Amino acid sequence: MKNRQVLAFTFIIFLLNACTNNYTSTDYLKKVLNKLETIESASYKLIIENWYPGDTAALDIYYSFVKEYNNPSDTTIGSTFVRLNNADTSILEFCYDGQMRALVYNDEKRIVLDSFNINRFPFRPLTPPFFNSAKSILRYALETQDSISLDIKDLKDSVYLKLVIYEENQIEFFGKAFRMPISPYSFGDNTSIYEIWIDKTNNLPQKIRREMYHNISVRICEDIELNIIDIKDFKASDYFPDDYKIESYSLGGKRKTKNELIGKEAPDWTLQTDDKSPFSLTDLKSKVSMIQFTSVSCGPCKASIPFLKELSASYNKEDFDFVAIECSSRNTNVLKNYMNRNDFEYKFLLSTKEVLKSYSINSFPVFFILDEHRTIRNVINGYGKGTTDNEIKTLINELIE
């Protein structure tokens, strides 16, 4: 009889625990959100991965050490944080103190301070720290009246949450949810996807994945210490190296000047095609050649594809030929996927850092127009439908005649 009572009691405890730990309920997400609300400070190792749609591997992987503080006096994101080099925490990577952000250029030994007085957006254009982001996403998922789907799964060691937002505008989180202006280059794909993996041992998010039509980012949080550091001890200037030049942010940055490569022979290169075949600059043998430096995540680049398809059909190879060079990705699978999705067959090559440096590429798209001697005759930055089309056609026709 006693054994039966013990078994019955044990079974009741099991059922109570099962109810308490119903990881697939919104009540569990509320529990996680409540715990996030108790975090006044956190320090942790952060792994940041950047992906482009169609990539089979991350384009970049960064390792940082972050100090994050809850900051109610900041009415924008409600947080203050500093991001340091994980291997050497004396090296500053980024800082936000609630009033300004510090943009760090370690290779140039300078720091640009932006107090958000020039670009006036309804939000501050910075990626909030990990726990601040998790808090914003969960609060939105639990409270929004937007059109969303919420999928919660109980995995072995973690709880998986997938939030899909079906709104006219994509949703980004800068302290709270903001509806981003519809990009003319999104081609109707404005779905926003956020995924969170929550560690069962501490009921805290450990990984966040964000997917947009143009970019995928992943952040993984490790070696967490909570509520040990104090925001009273935080001072942004303490992280500024003495020998760094401090500048104020200015709109537009450096003044645009005439491209120094115009009139010079185009730097040589040999790059891979989508099927990993080599293709060289010397393989362009037409009277006029064009090189487009592009990116699969670039909206204006994507908008230029119909024009490039038309261009390739408008001239014979003796007169004109061109190639597009992908600058953001690192594998040829991305080239194949992008070509298939956008239905084009012109040459699409995978760039290298050396080529980007030799052509001084720091934005996309950029069009280089070459004559039959492969001398660069003109360089066009950016793309505007109609205006850029006419400019390129005029240049080609002038050089062919």
LOLUMTOR-520811 format. One record per residue: residue in one letter; x, y, z of N, C-alpha, C in turn. Coordinates in steps of 0.02 Angstrom, whole numbers, plus 50000, padded with zeros to 5 digits. Example, Ala and Ser with C-alpha at 12.3 -4.5 7.8 and 13.67 -1.06 7.14 Angstrom:
# LOLUMTOR-520811
A506604971650390506154977550390506604983550390
S506424988850354506844994750357506455000250394
# end
This chain:
# LOLUMTOR-520811
M500424994050000500005000050000500445006350000
K500965006150041501425011750047501775013049981
N501985007549948502325008149883501855011249831
R501225009349833500745012149786500655019649798
Q500645021649861500585028749877501185032749852
V501775029749861502395033049837502385033749761
L502165028249727502135028549654501625033749630
A501045034049665500535038849646500785045949656
F501125047149713501405053749726501925055749674
T502345050949657502865052149606502555053849539
F502015050349522501675051549458501365058549457
I501075060549513500775067249518501315072649509
I501895071649541502445076449535502675076849461
F502695070849430502895070649359502415074749316
L501755073849329501255077549291501305085049303
L501425086949365501495094049381502095097049345
N502645093449345503245095749311503125096349235
A502765091349210502615091349138502205097449120
C501725099049164501315104949150501725111349156
T502165111549209502575117449220503055118549162
N503325113049134503815113449081503505111949013
N502925114749000502625114048934502975118948887
Y503525116448858503965120848820503655123448756
T503125120348733502825122448669502255127348678
S502165130048737501615134748749501875141848750
T501425146648738501615153648743501755155548815
D501485151748862501645153048933502385152148946
Y502685147348912503405146348920503785152348892
L503565154948835503885160848806503825166848853
K503255167448887503175172848936503665172048993
K503795165849012504275164349065504975166649044
V505155165148981505805167248955505855174748952
L505315178048929505305185348924505375188448994
N505035185649043505095188249111505805187749137
K506155182349119506845181549141507295186649106
L507165187849042507555192849006507465199749037
E506865201149063506725207549094507135208649158
T507385203249188507775203849250508515205049236
I508715204749173509435205549157509605212949156
E510025215049203510265221949205510915222749166
S511295217349163511915217549124512105210449105
A512505209949053512735203349031513395204248993
S513835199549001514445199248960514475192248930
Y514695191848868514675185448834515095185548770
K515255179648748515575178848683515025178448630
L515115182148576514605182348524514905180148458
I514585175348426514785173048360514275175748310
I514505179448261514075182648212514215179648144
E513695177048112513755174348044513305178347997
N513565179747939513175183047887513105178547827
W512495177747803512355173447746511985177447693
Y512035175147632511615177747579511175172147554
P510545173747535510095168547511510415164547455
G510395157847462510705153547413511395151147432
D511695154447483512355152347506512305145647543
T512825141547536512865135247573513335135847632
A513665141447639514105142747696514085150147712
A514245151847774514225158847795514755162847756
L514555168847736515025173247702515565175647750
D515355177647809515825180047860515645177047927
I516145175847968516045173648037516485178048081
Y516175181548129516535185848174516455183348246
Y516985184248285516975182448355517095188748396
S516615190448438516675196548478516545195048551
F516765199648593516595199448664516165205548678
V515575204448707515085209848716514945211148789
K514905217548805514645219748870513995223448855
E513445220848882512785223648868512455225848933
Y512155231748932511835234548991511115236448975
N510665235149021509985237849017510025245249033
N509715249348990509765256648999509085259848986
P508655260149037507985262949029507985270249009
S508525273849024508555280949006508635281948930
D508845276748895508865277048822508185274948796
T507815279648769507125278248747507105275548676
T507675274148646507695271248579507715263748583
I508295260848598508325253548604508305251248677
G508425255848724508405254048794509005250048816
S509575251248784510175247348801510795251448785
T511335249648818512005252148805512455246048797
F512925246348750513355240448742514015242248707
V514495237948717515135238648684515335231748657
R515595231748596515815225548565516565225848555
L516915220848582517645220648581517885214548542
N518505214848521518805209048487518865203348537
N518615197448519518605191948565519305189448583
A519765189648535520445187248547520855192348588
D520685198748581521035203948617520515209348637
T520275208948698519725213248719519935220548729
S520565222048716520775229148718520625232548652
I520425228648602520275231348535519525232548529
L519335238848521518635240748515518385239448444
E517785236748438517465235648373516865240248362
F516485241448415515885245648410515655247548480
C515345253348484515095255548549514475259948540
Y513995259048585513395263248587513245264748661
D513215271248677513135273048748512445275848764
G511985275448715511315278248726511235285148696
Q511795288448681511775295048650512095295048581
M512605290948572512965290748509513235283648498
R513415282348435513755276148418514465277948395
A514935273648411515625274448390515785269448336
L515905271848275516095267648219516855267248217
V517115261248222517835260248232518165257748168
Y518695261048147519095258948089519805257648114
N519905251448137520545249848169521125250048120
D521005248348057521545248448008521775255547992
E521335260548005521505267547993521635271348058
K521565267948114521655270948180521225277248189
R520575276448175520125282048186519445279548210
I519095283848245518425282448271517965288148250
V517395286348220516905291248198516315291048246
L516165296748276515615297148324514985299748289
D514445295948295513815297848264513285298948318
S513065305148325512565306748376511855306848347
F511775304248285511125303348253510775310048238
N511155315348230510855321848215510815323248141
I511165319248100511175320448028510655316147993
N510715309547999510215305047972509655304148023
R509105307348013508555307048062508035301948041
F508105295948067507625290648055507175289948116
P506605286448110506195285148169506515279948215
F507085277248195507455272448236508195274248230
R508595271148272509315272048267509605265948230
P509945267248174510165261648131510765257948160
L510625253748209511145249548237510815243048259
T511205237748259510945231248281510995230848356
P510435230548392510455230248465510825223948489
P511065224048550511415218148576510945212148583
F511245206348595510905199948590510275199448633
F510325200648698509755199648742509225204948732
N509435210948714508955216248697508555214148636
S508885211348586508535209048525508045203548541
A508275198648580507845192948598507215195348635
K507315200148679506755202948717506245206248671
S506495210148623506045213648576505665208748533
I505995203648509505675198748465505135194848502
L505295192648562504805188748602504205193048621
R504335199248641503775203648660503305204748600
Y503605205748543503205206748482502805200448467
A503125194648470502785188248454502195187048500
L502245189148562501715187948611501155193248609
E501315199248586500835204748592500555207348526
T500885205948470500685209248408500015206948382
Q499695211348345499085209648309499225208748234
D499855208948216500045208048146499905200848123
S499945199948058499855193248030500505189348037
I500505184548082501105180648096500925173248103
S501445169048099501375162048120501915160748172
L501745156748221502205155348277502265147848285
D502865145248277502985138148282503475137048340
I503265133048390503685131748448503795124148453
K504425122048456504585114948459505035113448519
D504895107948551505285105548608505835100948580
L506445103548578507015099448556507345096248617
K507865092548605508175088748659508445093348714
D508865098148694509175102448744508945109748740
S508515111048692508305117948683507585118348659
V507315124248660506645125648633506745129948571
Y506425127948517506495131548454505875135548439
L505965141848424505415146348407505525149148337
K505025148648294505055151748228504475156548221
L504645162848210504155168148200504195170348126
V503635169548091503595171848021503085177548019
I503295183247991502875189247989502655190547917
Y501995190247907501715191247840501395198147835
E501815203247831501575210047826501815213147761
E501505218647744501695222147682502405224647686
N502615226647746503295228947757503685223747797
Q504335223547785504745219347828504815222547896
I504875218347947504925220648016505635219848040
E505925225348064506585225248095506505227548167
F506955225348211506905226948281507475231448302
F507315237748316507775242548344507495244748412
G507555240348460507245241548525506515239448525
K506155240948472505475238548462505385237248387
A504815234748368504695232948298504595239248256
F504945239648200504855245148153504685242148084
R504205245348051504015243247984504465247047934
M504885243347900505355246447855505015248447789
P505225254047760504925256047696505015250547644
I504515249647602504545244447551505105246047502
S505565241447494506105242447447505855241347376
P506035245847330505825244847260506175238847229
Y506665235947266507055230447239506895223747274
S506375223747316506205217547352505795212847310
F505505215247255505115211247209504555207447245
G504245210847295503655208047327503785203047383
D504415201347395504575196447446504745200147511
N504235201647551504345205647611504245201647675
T504235195047670504155190847729504765191647775
S504645192347840505175192647889505165186247931
I505745183247941505785177047980506295177948036
Y506075176348096506525176348155506475169548189
E507055166648204507085160348239507515161148302
I507285158148356507645158548419507715151548448
W508315149948471508435143648508508545145548581
I508155142548626508175144148697508475138248735
D508985139448774509325134348813508875132248872
K508715125848876508275123448930508595123948999
T509255123749002509585123749067509515130449103
N509455135949067509395142449099508805146649072
N508425143649026507845147048996508025153848965
L508615154048934508845160048900508985158648826
P508835163348783509005162448712509765161548704
Q509955157148659510665156048646510845157248572
K510325157548529510455158548458509855162048427
I510005167048384509485170648347509665170648273
R509185168748232509285169048160508755173648130
R508985178248087508535183148054508605182147979
E508045181547945508065180447872507625185547837
M507925189347791507575193947748507715191947676
Y507385195347628507465193447558508185194647535
H508545199247567509205201247543509775198747587
N509625196447647510165194947694509915190247749
I510375185947772510245181447829510805182647880
S510615183547942511115184247995510975179348051
V511515176948082511465172248138511905174848194
R511625174948255512025176848314511975171348367
I512545169248392512585163948442512935166748503
C512625165748561512865168448624513155162848668
E513765163748692514095158648733514435161848794
D514595157648843514975159748903514655165948936
I514025165248952513635170948977513755172049052
E513855178449071513865180449141513355186049150
L512895185149197512345189849206512415194049269
N512235200449263512165205049319512785205449363
I513375205349331514005206149367514305213049355
I514315215249292514555221849277514005227049289
D514205233349301513735238549319513775244349270
I513205246649245513185252149197513485258549226
K513505259249291513805265149323514545265549308
D514855259849294515565259649280515725260349205
F515195261049165515295261449092515415268549069
K515945269349029516095275748997516395274248929
A516065276548876516265274748808516995276548794
S517195282548815517875284948799518425280748831
D518245276848882518745272348913518995267148863
Y518595265848812518775260748762519125263648701
F519185270348698519495273448640520265273448648
P520635270448603521375270648607521635277748603
D522165279248639522445285948642522695288448574
D522945283848533523245285948470522755285948411
Y522105285248424521605285248371521345292348361
K521225294048298520925300448281520165300048292
I519885304848327519165304948340518845310048293
E518335307848254518005312148206517255312048218
S516925317148193516195317448195515915314748130
Y515355311348134515035308448075514775313948029
S514885313147964514615317947915514275314147860
L513735316947834513335313647783513735313247718
G513745307147689514065306247625514795304247629
G515115305547688515805303447695516265307347648
K516715303747615517195306947570516845309547507
R517065315247484516785318047423516985313847363
K516515312447319516655308347261517105312147212
T517615308847187518065311647137518065307047077
K518365309347024518415305346963518815299046977
N518555293346954518895287046966519595287146936
E520095285546976520785285946955520965280646903
L520545275546894520685270346846520495272246774
I520095277546767519875279546700520495281746659
G520545278946599521115280346556521685275446564
K521625270946613522145265946624521905259146601
E522385254646590522215247846571521895244246630
A521355240646617520995237146670521445231946703
P521475231646769521865226546803521655219546782
D522135215246768521995208546743521725204046798
W521355198946780521095194046827520895187646791
T520875182246829520585175846808520145173446865
L519495172546851519015170846903518615164646883
Q518245161846931517835155946919517135157746897
T516875153746850516175154346830515745150046877
D515095149846863514645145846905514805138446903
D515105135946848515295128846845516035127846861
K516345132946893517035132746916517555132746860
S517335134646800517805135346745518155142146751
P518795142546731519145148946733518925153646677
F518875159946692518715164946641519145171046657
S519495173646605519965179146615519725185446581
L520005190946602519865197346569520055196946495
T520595193346481520825192846412520345188846368
D519865185346399519355181746359518835186546330
L518825192746353518375197746324518735200946265
K518515199546205518875201546145518465206246100
S517925208946125517495213346085517785220346080
K517505224346034517705231346027517575235146092
V517025233446125516845236546189516675230946238
S516935231546299516775226646351516535230346413
M516135226846452515895229846515515965224746571
I516185227246628516215223246689515735226246740
Q515275222146764514835224546817515035221146882
F515215225046933515335222347000514665222647036
T514435216847060513755216347086513755212247150
S513165211547180513085207547240512385204447240
V512335198147260511685194747261511215197747313
S511485201647360511075204747412510895211947396
C511105214247337511025221347319510385222247277
G509925226447302509295227647267509385230947199
P509755236547194509865239647128510215234947079
C510655230647104510995225847061510475221047029
K510015218747072509495214247047509045217746998
A508905224147011508475227946966508795228946897
S509455228446894509805229546830509785223446785
I509585217646810509615211346772509215211646707
P508585214046707508225214346643508595218446591
F508895223946611509275228046564509875224246538
L510235220746582510835216946561510645211346513
K510075208146525509845202946479509685205846410
E509365211646411509205215046348509845217146312
L510335219546351510965221946324511345216246289
S511355210446321511715204846292511415202446226
A510765203746217510435201646155510455207146101
S510675213146119510635218746073511245219446028
Y511805216346048512425217146010512725210345993
N513095210145938513475204045924514125204145964
K514415198345974515005197646016515605201445990
E515645202745926516205206445898516185213745923
D515585216345932515515223245953515515224146029
F515155219646063515065220746135514995214146172
D515305213946231515225208246276515315210746348
F515045207046395515115209246465515095203246512
V515325204446573515285199546627515035203046690
A514705199346733514525201746799514965198046850
I515215201646899515655198646949515325199347017
E515175193647048514865193347114515395194647167
C515255199647211515765201947258515645200047331
S515055197447348514885196247418514965189047440
S514855184347395514845177347413515515174047401
R515575167947426516215164447422516185157647388
N515605155747363515575149247330515135149747267
T515275145347220514955145547155514225143147157
N514025139747210513315137647216512855143747218
V513105149147248512715155247251512605157847180
L513125157547139513055159847070512515155947034
K512535149347040512045145047006511335146647029
N511245147047095510575148347122510305155147100
Y510745160147100510535166847081510365167247007
M510765163846965510625163646893509965160246879
N509835154846914509205151146903508605155246927
R508665158446985508095162247012507935168246968
N508445171146937508335177146898508365176046823
D508435169746803508365167646733508815171646685
F509465171346698509935174346650510505169546636
E510845170446580511365165846558512025169446543
Y512055175946552512695179346539513215177246591
K513845178546576514395176246620514335179446689
F514365175246739514315177346809514905174246846
L515345178446872515975176146900516015177446975
L516445173747008516545174447080517175178547092
S517115184047127517675188547136518155186047190
T518705189547197519185188447251519335195247283
K519625195047343519785201247377520295205347337
E520745201747303521255205147264520945209247207
V520445206247173520115209747118519735215847144
L519375214947199518995220547228519465226247247
K520045224547273520525229647292520815233147231
S520975229347179521295232247120520825236847083
Y520155235747089519665240047057519355245047105
S519595245047168519345249647220518595249347228
I518335243147235517615242147242517405242547316
N516965247047332516705247447400515945248347403
S515625248147344514895248347341514675244847277
F514025243547272513755239947214513115243347190
P512935242647126513375240047073513845245447046
V514375243247014514835247646979514955244746909
F514905249046858514995246846789515635249946761
F516085245846735516695248146702516625246946627
I516695252246588516655251846515517365251946486
L517545246746448518215245946421518205246246345
D518745248946315518795248746243519145242346220
E519295241846155519575235646129520275234146155
H520615239246183521275238346213521225237046288
R520615236246312520455235146383520665241046426
T520645246846395520745253046433520065255146461
I520065257046524519445259146557519255266046532
R518695266546497518485272846468517995276646513
N517615272946554517155276246600516955271546655
V516745274446711516515270546769515855273546792
I515345269346799514675271546821514505268246887
N514375272246937514205269647004513445269647014
G513175264047039512465263647054512065261946992
Y511415260947003510965259346947510285262646957
G510075266246905509395268946903509075266946838
K508515263546842508185261046782508045266746734
G508235265846672508125271046621508735275546614
T508915279146667509475283846663510135280146653
T510265275146694510885271346687510885267346622
D510305264646604510245260846541510475265146482
N510205271246479510365275746423511095277846424
E511355279046484512055281146490512525275646464
I512385269446483512805263846462512755262746387
K512145262846360512045261746288512405267146247
T512365273346270512695278946235513445277846232
L513735275846289514455274646291514665269046246
I514275263646245514425257846203514405259946129
N513875263346111513785265246040514335270046017
E514545274546061515075279246042515735275646030
L515875270446070516515266846063516495261946005
I515905259445986515855254845930515965258445864
E515705264545859515735268245795516455270245777
# end
